Amino acid sequence: MINNRFFGRRRPEPPRPIPPGQYLEDGFPVLSAGPTPRVDTATWEFTIQSSSANGSEGGSETLGSWDWDALNALPQTDFHTDIHCVTKWSKLDTDWRGVTIDTLFEDAGITDPDDFVMAFCDGGYTTNLPVEDIVDGKGLLAHTYDGEPLAPEHGGPVRLLVPHLYFWKSAKWVRGLKFMDQDAPGFWEGYGYNMYGDPWREQRYTGD
Protein backbone atom coordinates (compact mmCIF):
# COMPACT_ATOMS: atom_id res chain seq x y z
CA MET A 1 0.00 0.00 0.00
CA ILE A 2 1.35 3.43 -1.00
CA ASN A 3 1.07 6.23 1.53
CA ASN A 4 0.12 9.27 -0.59
CA ARG A 5 0.72 11.80 2.17
CA PHE A 6 4.40 11.94 1.24
CA PHE A 7 3.60 13.00 -2.31
CA GLY A 8 1.42 16.03 -1.53
CA ARG A 9 -1.79 17.05 -3.21
CA ARG A 10 -1.76 16.60 -6.96
CA ARG A 11 -2.81 19.65 -8.93
CA PRO A 12 -5.80 19.07 -11.21
CA GLU A 13 -5.29 18.64 -14.92
CA PRO A 14 -6.73 21.60 -16.86
CA PRO A 15 -9.70 20.87 -19.13
CA ARG A 16 -8.00 22.90 -21.87
CA PRO A 17 -4.50 24.23 -22.45
CA ILE A 18 -3.25 26.96 -20.12
CA PRO A 19 -0.13 29.09 -20.63
CA PRO A 20 3.23 27.39 -20.04
CA GLY A 21 4.50 27.39 -16.47
CA GLN A 22 1.03 27.91 -14.99
CA TYR A 23 -1.03 25.74 -12.62
CA LEU A 24 -4.77 25.73 -11.93
CA GLU A 25 -6.08 27.64 -8.92
CA ASP A 26 -9.56 27.01 -7.53
CA GLY A 27 -9.54 30.01 -5.21
CA PHE A 28 -8.82 33.65 -5.97
CA PRO A 29 -5.47 34.67 -4.38
CA VAL A 30 -5.11 38.27 -3.25
CA LEU A 31 -1.83 39.88 -4.32
CA SER A 32 -1.25 43.63 -3.99
CA ALA A 33 1.68 46.01 -3.96
CA GLY A 34 0.32 47.88 -0.93
CA PRO A 35 -2.64 48.21 1.44
CA THR A 36 -6.19 47.90 0.13
CA PRO A 37 -7.79 51.32 -0.43
CA ARG A 38 -11.37 51.78 0.78
CA VAL A 39 -13.11 53.76 -1.93
CA ASP A 40 -16.51 55.41 -1.57
CA THR A 41 -18.52 55.13 -4.78
CA ALA A 42 -20.13 58.48 -3.90
CA THR A 43 -16.81 60.20 -4.64
CA TRP A 44 -15.38 57.72 -7.18
CA GLU A 45 -14.53 59.10 -10.63
CA PHE A 46 -12.82 57.68 -13.70
CA THR A 47 -11.08 59.91 -16.24
CA ILE A 48 -9.38 59.54 -19.60
CA GLN A 49 -6.63 62.07 -20.19
CA SER A 50 -4.65 63.19 -23.19
CA SER A 51 -0.88 62.92 -23.25
CA SER A 52 -0.54 66.72 -23.19
CA ALA A 53 -2.63 69.86 -23.09
CA ASN A 54 -2.28 72.17 -26.10
CA GLY A 55 0.98 70.46 -26.97
CA SER A 56 2.67 71.50 -23.72
CA GLU A 57 5.26 69.25 -22.09
CA GLY A 58 3.89 67.14 -19.28
CA GLY A 59 0.42 68.64 -19.25
CA SER A 60 -2.82 66.77 -19.79
CA GLU A 61 -6.42 67.41 -20.74
CA THR A 62 -9.43 65.45 -19.55
CA LEU A 63 -11.11 63.86 -22.56
CA GLY A 64 -13.80 62.01 -20.62
CA SER A 65 -14.98 61.69 -17.03
CA TRP A 66 -17.54 59.41 -15.37
CA ASP A 67 -18.79 59.19 -11.82
CA TRP A 68 -20.30 56.00 -10.41
CA ASP A 69 -23.82 56.68 -11.68
CA ALA A 70 -22.60 57.71 -15.14
CA LEU A 71 -20.49 54.56 -15.46
CA ASN A 72 -23.42 52.33 -14.56
CA ALA A 73 -25.70 54.19 -16.97
CA LEU A 74 -23.51 53.14 -19.91
CA PRO A 75 -24.12 49.85 -21.77
CA GLN A 76 -22.89 46.95 -19.64
CA THR A 77 -20.95 43.94 -20.92
CA ASP A 78 -20.46 40.45 -19.45
CA PHE A 79 -17.02 38.80 -19.72
CA HIS A 80 -16.53 35.05 -19.27
CA THR A 81 -12.80 34.44 -19.33
CA ASP A 82 -9.72 32.74 -17.89
CA ILE A 83 -7.16 34.80 -15.96
CA HIS A 84 -3.42 34.17 -15.54
CA CYS A 85 -1.21 35.61 -12.80
CA VAL A 86 2.52 36.16 -13.26
CA THR A 87 3.02 34.23 -10.00
CA LYS A 88 2.03 31.16 -12.05
CA TRP A 89 -1.59 30.47 -11.09
CA SER A 90 -4.41 30.41 -13.61
CA LYS A 91 -8.11 30.56 -12.81
CA LEU A 92 -10.58 29.31 -15.40
CA ASP A 93 -14.14 30.36 -16.21
CA THR A 94 -14.33 33.64 -14.30
CA ASP A 95 -17.35 35.91 -14.80
CA TRP A 96 -17.18 39.70 -14.83
CA ARG A 97 -19.48 42.60 -15.69
CA GLY A 98 -18.64 46.18 -16.51
CA VAL A 99 -18.10 48.72 -19.27
CA THR A 100 -15.80 48.10 -22.21
CA ILE A 101 -13.05 50.57 -23.02
CA ASP A 102 -14.64 50.83 -26.48
CA THR A 103 -17.82 52.13 -24.85
CA LEU A 104 -15.88 54.74 -22.88
CA PHE A 105 -14.01 55.91 -25.97
CA GLU A 106 -17.27 56.17 -27.89
CA ASP A 107 -18.99 58.06 -25.06
CA ALA A 108 -16.06 60.49 -24.85
CA GLY A 109 -15.85 60.92 -28.64
CA ILE A 110 -12.29 59.53 -28.76
CA THR A 111 -11.67 58.36 -32.32
CA ASP A 112 -7.91 58.71 -32.83
CA PRO A 113 -6.16 57.69 -29.60
CA ASP A 114 -2.41 57.58 -29.03
CA ASP A 115 -0.65 54.21 -29.24
CA PHE A 116 -0.29 53.59 -25.49
CA VAL A 117 -2.01 54.30 -22.19
CA MET A 118 -0.91 54.38 -18.58
CA ALA A 119 -3.56 53.11 -16.19
CA PHE A 120 -3.43 54.93 -12.84
CA CYS A 121 -5.10 53.89 -9.62
CA ASP A 122 -5.84 54.66 -6.02
CA GLY A 123 -2.76 53.82 -3.97
CA GLY A 124 -0.38 55.07 -6.64
CA TYR A 125 -0.26 51.91 -8.77
CA THR A 126 0.27 52.27 -12.53
CA THR A 127 0.69 49.93 -15.49
CA ASN A 128 1.29 50.56 -19.19
CA LEU A 129 -0.69 49.05 -22.06
CA PRO A 130 -0.85 49.32 -25.84
CA VAL A 131 -4.20 50.83 -26.83
CA GLU A 132 -4.75 47.99 -29.29
CA ASP A 133 -4.83 45.60 -26.32
CA ILE A 134 -7.75 47.33 -24.58
CA VAL A 135 -10.05 48.04 -27.57
CA ASP A 136 -12.09 45.78 -29.88
CA GLY A 137 -13.67 44.10 -26.86
CA LYS A 138 -10.38 43.21 -25.15
CA GLY A 139 -10.53 45.60 -22.16
CA LEU A 140 -13.19 46.14 -19.49
CA LEU A 141 -13.77 48.37 -16.49
CA ALA A 142 -15.10 45.63 -14.21
CA HIS A 143 -17.31 46.41 -11.21
CA THR A 144 -18.91 42.96 -10.75
CA TYR A 145 -17.35 39.54 -10.22
CA ASP A 146 -19.30 36.28 -10.11
CA GLY A 147 -22.58 38.19 -9.84
CA GLU A 148 -21.51 40.30 -6.83
CA PRO A 149 -20.00 43.79 -6.47
CA LEU A 150 -16.25 43.50 -6.89
CA ALA A 151 -14.66 43.15 -3.44
CA PRO A 152 -12.07 45.77 -2.38
CA GLU A 153 -9.30 43.16 -2.05
CA HIS A 154 -9.84 42.22 -5.70
CA GLY A 155 -9.77 45.83 -6.88
CA GLY A 156 -13.29 47.04 -6.16
CA PRO A 157 -15.19 49.14 -6.73
CA VAL A 158 -13.65 49.02 -10.22
CA ARG A 159 -10.62 47.32 -11.73
CA LEU A 160 -9.28 47.15 -15.24
CA LEU A 161 -9.66 43.72 -16.84
CA VAL A 162 -7.34 42.74 -19.70
CA PRO A 163 -7.44 38.95 -19.40
CA HIS A 164 -5.23 38.02 -22.35
CA LEU A 165 -2.24 39.55 -20.51
CA TYR A 166 -0.78 38.63 -17.13
CA PHE A 167 -3.08 39.80 -14.39
CA TRP A 168 -0.85 42.61 -13.07
CA LYS A 169 -1.95 44.47 -16.20
CA SER A 170 -5.56 44.30 -14.96
CA ALA A 171 -4.98 47.18 -12.56
CA LYS A 172 -6.91 47.21 -9.28
CA TRP A 173 -8.73 50.32 -7.98
CA VAL A 174 -8.32 51.96 -11.37
CA ARG A 175 -9.13 55.66 -11.63
CA GLY A 176 -8.14 56.53 -15.15
CA LEU A 177 -6.17 56.11 -18.33
CA LYS A 178 -3.65 58.59 -19.68
CA PHE A 179 -2.65 58.41 -23.32
CA MET A 180 1.04 58.21 -24.22
CA ASP A 181 2.54 58.54 -27.69
CA GLN A 182 5.47 56.34 -26.55
CA ASP A 183 5.53 53.34 -24.24
CA ALA A 184 6.78 53.87 -20.68
CA PRO A 185 7.03 51.55 -17.66
CA GLY A 186 4.43 51.49 -14.92
CA PHE A 187 4.94 50.36 -11.31
CA TRP A 188 5.93 46.70 -11.72
CA GLU A 189 7.52 47.28 -15.12
CA GLY A 190 9.88 49.70 -13.40
CA TYR A 191 10.93 46.85 -11.10
CA GLY A 192 11.81 44.52 -13.97
CA TYR A 193 8.50 43.04 -15.07
CA ASN A 194 7.98 42.68 -18.81
CA MET A 195 6.63 45.73 -20.63
CA TYR A 196 3.94 43.66 -22.36
CA GLY A 197 3.20 40.51 -20.33
CA ASP A 198 1.90 37.85 -22.71
CA PRO A 199 1.32 34.68 -20.62
CA TRP A 200 1.48 32.38 -23.65
CA ARG A 201 5.01 33.61 -24.33
CA GLU A 202 5.94 33.63 -20.61
CA GLN A 203 6.78 37.32 -20.72
CA ARG A 204 7.17 37.67 -16.97
CA TYR A 205 10.31 39.80 -16.73
CA THR A 206 12.46 42.11 -18.82
CA GLY A 207 14.11 40.09 -21.57
CA ASP A 208 11.55 37.27 -21.57
C-alpha atoms as one frame of an Amber mdcrd trajectory, in Angstrom:
protein
   0.000   0.000   0.000   1.350   3.433  -0.997   1.069   6.230   1.527   0.123
   9.271  -0.594   0.716  11.798   2.168   4.401  11.936   1.243   3.604  13.001
  -2.306   1.421  16.035  -1.527  -1.793  17.050  -3.208  -1.765  16.603  -6.956
  -2.811  19.654  -8.927  -5.799  19.068 -11.206  -5.286  18.640 -14.923  -6.725
  21.604 -16.863  -9.702  20.875 -19.133  -8.003  22.898 -21.870  -4.501  24.233
 -22.451  -3.252  26.965 -20.124  -0.130  29.091 -20.626   3.228  27.390 -20.037
   4.501  27.385 -16.472   1.029  27.912 -14.990  -1.028  25.737 -12.621  -4.766
  25.729 -11.933  -6.077  27.635  -8.917  -9.565  27.010  -7.525  -9.543  30.013
  -5.210  -8.821  33.652  -5.974  -5.472  34.667  -4.384  -5.107  38.268  -3.251
  -1.827  39.877  -4.317  -1.248  43.629  -3.991   1.683  46.015  -3.959   0.322
  47.884  -0.933  -2.639  48.207   1.440  -6.185  47.903   0.126  -7.787  51.320
  -0.431 -11.368  51.783   0.778 -13.107  53.756  -1.933 -16.509  55.410  -1.566
 -18.520  55.133  -4.783 -20.133  58.477  -3.904 -16.812  60.197  -4.642 -15.376
  57.723  -7.175 -14.532  59.101 -10.629 -12.821  57.685 -13.698 -11.078  59.913
 -16.238  -9.377  59.541 -19.595  -6.629  62.070 -20.191  -4.650  63.185 -23.194
  -0.879  62.918 -23.246  -0.538  66.719 -23.189  -2.632  69.859 -23.088  -2.281
  72.173 -26.104   0.977  70.460 -26.974   2.667  71.497 -23.724   5.261  69.254
 -22.090   3.893  67.136 -19.285   0.418  68.637 -19.249  -2.824  66.774 -19.787
  -6.419  67.408 -20.742  -9.430  65.450 -19.547 -11.112  63.857 -22.557 -13.802
  62.013 -20.620 -14.982  61.693 -17.030 -17.545  59.414 -15.368 -18.786  59.195
 -11.819 -20.301  56.002 -10.412 -23.820  56.679 -11.684 -22.601  57.707 -15.138
 -20.489  54.564 -15.461 -23.415  52.335 -14.556 -25.700  54.187 -16.966 -23.506
  53.142 -19.906 -24.115  49.853 -21.771 -22.888  46.947 -19.638 -20.952  43.936
 -20.922 -20.464  40.455 -19.454 -17.025  38.802 -19.721 -16.533  35.053 -19.274
 -12.798  34.440 -19.331  -9.717  32.741 -17.888  -7.162  34.796 -15.964  -3.422
  34.175 -15.536  -1.212  35.613 -12.796   2.521  36.159 -13.260   3.025  34.231
  -9.996   2.033  31.162 -12.055  -1.587  30.472 -11.088  -4.407  30.413 -13.614
  -8.109  30.561 -12.809 -10.577  29.309 -15.400 -14.136  30.364 -16.207 -14.328
  33.640 -14.297 -17.347  35.914 -14.797 -17.177  39.703 -14.826 -19.477  42.596
 -15.692 -18.639  46.177 -16.507 -18.103  48.720 -19.265 -15.800  48.102 -22.211
 -13.053  50.574 -23.019 -14.641  50.826 -26.478 -17.824  52.130 -24.853 -15.879
  54.735 -22.876 -14.012  55.907 -25.969 -17.273  56.172 -27.891 -18.989  58.061
 -25.062 -16.058  60.494 -24.852 -15.847  60.925 -28.639 -12.294  59.535 -28.764
 -11.673  58.360 -32.325  -7.910  58.708 -32.832  -6.156  57.691 -29.596  -2.408
  57.579 -29.030  -0.653  54.213 -29.239  -0.287  53.590 -25.486  -2.013  54.297
 -22.192  -0.910  54.379 -18.582  -3.557  53.108 -16.187  -3.426  54.931 -12.842
  -5.095  53.887  -9.625  -5.838  54.662  -6.015  -2.760  53.822  -3.967  -0.377
  55.067  -6.641  -0.260  51.912  -8.766   0.266  52.274 -12.529   0.686  49.935
 -15.486   1.290  50.565 -19.189  -0.689  49.048 -22.058  -0.847  49.319 -25.839
  -4.200  50.830 -26.831  -4.748  47.987 -29.293  -4.832  45.601 -26.317  -7.750
  47.334 -24.584 -10.045  48.037 -27.569 -12.090  45.783 -29.878 -13.674  44.102
 -26.863 -10.380  43.209 -25.148 -10.529  45.597 -22.162 -13.190  46.141 -19.495
 -13.767  48.367 -16.488 -15.101  45.632 -14.214 -17.312  46.408 -11.211 -18.912
  42.960 -10.747 -17.345  39.539 -10.222 -19.303  36.284 -10.113 -22.583  38.192
  -9.843 -21.512  40.298  -6.833 -20.002  43.788  -6.471 -16.246  43.505  -6.893
 -14.662  43.152  -3.441 -12.066  45.769  -2.384  -9.300  43.157  -2.053  -9.840
  42.221  -5.701  -9.774  45.826  -6.881 -13.292  47.037  -6.157 -15.187  49.138
  -6.732 -13.650  49.015 -10.223 -10.623  47.322 -11.735  -9.283  47.152 -15.240
  -9.662  43.717 -16.836  -7.336  42.745 -19.699  -7.439  38.952 -19.395  -5.231
  38.019 -22.346  -2.243  39.554 -20.512  -0.782  38.626 -17.130  -3.080  39.801
 -14.388  -0.847  42.605 -13.070  -1.946  44.472 -16.196  -5.565  44.299 -14.959
  -4.981  47.178 -12.559  -6.913  47.212  -9.278  -8.729  50.325  -7.982  -8.321
  51.964 -11.373  -9.131  55.663 -11.634  -8.138  56.529 -15.154  -6.173  56.105
 -18.331  -3.647  58.588 -19.676  -2.652  58.411 -23.317   1.044  58.214 -24.219
   2.545  58.536 -27.691   5.466  56.343 -26.546   5.527  53.343 -24.237   6.775
  53.874 -20.676   7.026  51.546 -17.662   4.433  51.492 -14.918   4.940  50.359
 -11.310   5.930  46.701 -11.715   7.520  47.280 -15.115   9.882  49.704 -13.403
  10.927  46.852 -11.101  11.809  44.520 -13.966   8.497  43.040 -15.074   7.984
  42.678 -18.811   6.635  45.730 -20.625   3.939  43.658 -22.361   3.196  40.514
 -20.326   1.898  37.847 -22.711   1.316  34.680 -20.625   1.475  32.381 -23.654
   5.014  33.615 -24.334   5.936  33.627 -20.607   6.778  37.316 -20.720   7.174
  37.668 -16.967  10.306  39.795 -16.727  12.462  42.115 -18.822  14.114  40.089
 -21.574  11.546  37.267 -21.573
